[in-house]
Amino acid sequence: MKAIINSRIVTKETVLTGHVLVYDESGIQQIVSTDNFQAGKCRVITDGNGYIAVPGFINEHIHGLGGVDVMDDDPQALAVMAKRLPETGVTAFLPTTMTYDLPSITRALTRIRRYMKERCIGAKVLGAHMEGPFINDVYKGAQKSIHIVKADFSLIEPFIDTVRIVTLAPETLPDNSFLEACKKAGIIVSVGHSAATYEKLAERLAGLDHYHVTHLYNAQSPLHHRKPGVVGAALTDERAVCELICDDVHLHPAAQRLAYIAKGRNGIILITDSIRACLTENGESELGGQKVFVHENRAELADGTLAGSVLTMADGVRRFMHNTGASLPEAVAAASLNVAVSLGLDHQLGSLEVGKAADIVLLDENTLQVKKTIIDGTTVFSA
């Protein structure tokens, strides 16, 4: 057994002091008061140095970091991502494809499936998030129009064991059959890159128990007092779980707070939407065959279009707390438990509870910088 002492432990509802987190490779074994802790039963005892212990973050929307991208025809790209992500507090992720030619998407999904079976050291791959190519050209963002196609479930069907989320524009569908097929296959539908009206969304999404909204506010019809659009539907529909990119570039702090007030602690999922330039130097980078220019925390195409982010999850949690007034347990849940619940994995991941995986991150209390990351009971990163 192993233990972390002298840390503040973030649970679903509160922050525990005076407790010890006991775990091993099979999972979390105990969260016990310091007075009742039996040190003699632990072969490794880590001094938490007053840091905050949180569940490992789960990033459901990430294209790349550390110089690699999910779409790279490189069998090592996912391994690089998995190795570097623990530096940012992420212990599990959904590699995210983008609107690209269909053979490239097929190769990317094949690599993701293979990696899931191999299970290398680092952050766990939980499946794939397909962002496009079933989107609306009006809100294509940094994705190329030439690769946009009509939704066809036969393109996804060979990968129903791999795809967990598909981002699409519902107004481009001729009927609801594609969405019904996703629901039957257990694939989460996420509304994104969409020009849908409020009314069209109500019509198209009527048969879904829940759905996601891809990077809320960005690349979708905005909120207008007479035309609520995608944003209005997202903020008022209890079924909608909204992704937020809290880098203060994609979203004004007030927009983050509005989402928090409207959706509450269970309706928000923090993501990074990061690209290969994340964790690298400023300058020229690439996304989907297009040049991207990075300066400080902003990534843009040559025409000024935002092209993903260089945000890390730990920084997103910090900014979300600062901008919204959310408590630490609420902000942590938005980056962990809420994702696990949506994916049906909350019995294994997403919170520090006995019986769940020992995916643990130690954060500096003041800066929320990552100090140590543990995955399945093994330390994989130390600052």
Order of alpha helices (4+ residues) and beta strands (2+ residues): beta-beta-beta-beta-beta-beta-beta-beta-alpha-beta-alpha-beta-beta-beta-alpha-beta-alpha-beta-alpha-beta-alpha-beta-beta-beta-beta-alpha-alpha-alpha-beta-beta-beta
